[in-house]
Amino acid sequence: MPRTRPVRSGSAPVRDAAVAALGRRVAAVDQRADESYELELESGRTATLRLAARCGDDERLVEPCLLDALRDTDVPAPELLAAVGPETSPFDAAFCIVDVNRGQRLDDVLDLPEPAHERLVREAGAHLAALHNASVGAYTTENGGAYGDLRVPNCHPDSPLVVVDGGDEEVRPAHARWPDRVERLTDRALGGLQGGEFTDLVGPIGAGVAAAGLPERPAAAALHLGYRPANIEFEPGITWPSHAQRGGTVVRTLRGFENASTGDGLLDLAVAEDALISLPLGDTDRAQELTATLRESYVAERGVPTPFGERYAAYLLLARARLLSRLGAPYRVTREHDAYDAAIRFREQVDSLVDTLR
């Protein structure tokens, strides 16, 4: 639930709270947003303190619970340094401190040399498979719902995660049927397209997703739903051709676990495929090669049969709606030099996916 009471904070109180939580000196504090402070530690490393200033305590503590569960997996998640519940917080609000292991930030995967881009999608498939295979301790609600947003209901860092249907005004029970959850996600995404440049895609995307034969109760996995450049710390120097040719990992850290949810893991993969391949490069031979690499990597690491059929086409439609509603200028990350040409391709891709669902 959104926070209704004000949270009073500043550099000095944040420094004191961080020192108490970490048990070590903090050299400097830099406020980045209402809920985020960058800490310079005595070791020279930087960490981020995230405070439940506008979101609820039950929402802020999701990230530390997930990071703790992912600690021994192959997911390159931030390192959890501390988590404090509201009952012991000097702000009367929960906060966590994470080390994101900063690297190089990129706005566009097209800045990567081709070998690095290929390794990126291979790593993305493996990382998402590891996330979906992980046991994150999510519990169903009383109605048997397994699909929804993750929360920590009693606001204690050591509590198990619980699945709910989080909303702007109220929290409702989680969905027992996956198609109901997909309908909810689709409505949210299409709401972001209404009245904008791509408002004409609202009808086709909504109809396409609704027409898909989605499974009633697929295995519920923890979903990231944000494997895109904005949430990636890349290895430094990855854009240099000499570095790319040497091999090695591309993703240093995957951020963005604070908004995790549960559902069919294939939706998570579709979101990554659209952001890393289809939106920037779609309808090219190179895009087809990278798509095959991403899917093969996921299937190999997941270790379960993975059907890429009608439901995956619906997930790609939903992924495109989510991405277009969040990117203010999607043309900056596409192969086309002209925004008009890119917009034509976006619409053609939607039409093609809708056709497969008729």
C-alpha positions, 0 to 999 in steps of 0.5 A: 500500500502507498504510504500515508504518513510523511517520512522525515529524513536527511543526510545526517539521519540517513548516515546515522541509520546506515552506520547503525545498520552496517556497523561501519563508517559511512563517508558520505551520503548523497540523496538521489530521490525521495526513496534513494540515497547513495552511500560512500562506504569507508572501503571506497565502495558505494551502496544504496539505501532505499527507504519506504518514503512513498511505498509501503513497508511491506513493499520496500522489504520485498527486495531484501527478502528476494536478494537473500533468497537469490544469494546462492544462485547464478542470478547476478543480483545486488548484494544485500547489506542490511534490511531494517523493519519499521519497528526498529527504524529511526524513520518509522519506515522500513529501509534496506541497503544494497551494494549494486556492484556498479559497472558501466551503464548503457541506454541502448544495447546497440552500443554493444559490439555484436559479440557482446550483444550475443553474450548478453542475450545468452546470459539473460536466458540463463539468469532468468532460468536461474531466477525461475528455478529458485525457491523464494519462499512465496506463499499463496493466499487464502483463496489459493492465489499464486499469481500477483505482486510480492509483499512482506505482510507483517513488515519484518525482514525475516518474514516469508514473501506473500503473493497479493494483487497490489493496486494503487488504492488497495491490496486484494487477494492474489489471482488463483487463475493465471489468465486473470493475472495476465488480464490485470497486467494487460489493463495496466500496460494498455492504460499507459498507451491510452492517449499517446502516440500508440493509442491505436495499438490498445485495441489490437494488443488487448484483443490478441492477449485475450484470444490467447489460450493461456494455461490456467495454473502454470508453475508460479515463479518469481518474475523480474519483468525488467531485464533491460538496459536500464536495470543492468550494470554492464562490465566496464569497457564492454563497448570496446571491441577489444574487450568484447572479443576477449569474452567474459561476462557482460552483465555485472549486476541485474537491478530492479528486484524491488518490483518483483511478482509471480507468474509464468516464467515465459512472460519474463523471458518475453519481456527480456526478448522484446527489450534486448532484441525485438524492439531495437533490432526486430525483423532482421536476420540478426534478431532471429539469431539472437532470439534463438540464442536467448530461448536456447539458453533459457531452455537449457538452464531451466531444464523443463519443456518450454513451449514457444507457441500461442501463449508466448506470442501473447506474452510478447504483445504484453511485453511490447505494450509495457515497453512502449508505455514506459519508454518516452522515446523508444526510437532512441534505442532502435536500428532505424534512424527515422522515428516514423520508420521505427513506428511503422515497424512497431505496428507491423510487429504487433499486427504479426503477433495478433495474426498468430492468435486469430 
